[in-house]
Amino acid sequence: MKPGRLFSIALVFAATVVPAHAATIEITMENLVISPAEVSAKVGDTITWINRDVFAHTATATNGDFDVTLPPKKSATLVLKKAGTVDYYCRFHPNMKATLKIEP
Amino acid sequence: MLVRWSAAIAATILLSSPVLMQGARAADKLTDPQIAHIAYTAGVIDINAAKQAQKKAKNKDVKAFADDMLRDHEAVNKQALALVKKLNVTPEDNDTSKALAKQASDKLAELDKLDGAAFDKAYVANEVAYHKTVNGALETQLIPSAGNAELKSLLQTGLKIFQGHQQHAEHVASELK
């Protein structure tokens, strides 16, 4: 039995495979501002929007790719599936605008 | 609506005749409990207007706008109530709140007589004017007069969100023409 070796293989596997595909990027909405306003990500990454306001917000892609609803003081996630530069805004507060740069 | 109030505010800022300066000094003396009352009253007015519009409006953009007003103003007022409770402040009725409430109930009655496209147009036009007046008052009177930092910050958030409402109302108004 060589549990130590098995463990180190598992570690290597985790270190080499997981980070490349599973980044989670947090974007906050606070005081009617989305920040960061521009984020670079890759297909397969997860975006978590955190709404710190008492107002409901949305993250709505201008090209129709996504429309995520964020109730007051809640967060929501989206797994990126398509590459491209996507502008999005809040449907309720259209002055809130931001961009996702999604690489393949 | 609110013509007298906005005119009074504009006058106190722009003009400098002795009488108006006196008005300006009186305005400077607004206390936090009075400011809280004015801000809350202003919110309730727009909530009532939105509820009326939800029942009467025909145009889908106007209906959606009314939904937005209801959601945002209720959120702000909920926050305002939580704040006055936390600060142990009792909002205090005052002449500005009374004038606001009176003008608003007159406007509700006036709009109630309209239907269909005529209602939609009048409601949205009033929302543009109302948000302009409230935003002007927040910017030049309520925010500068607020003593408590948390109250000031809530008013500033309110101003930001209501400026968005004004733009939204202006956009809907232009689409209705």
Interface residues (C-beta under 8 A of the other chain):
Chain A: N31 L32 V54 F55 A56 P72 F92 H93 P94 N95
Chain B: D68 R71 D72 A75 V76 K78 Q79 T157 K160 I161 Q163 G164 Q167 H168
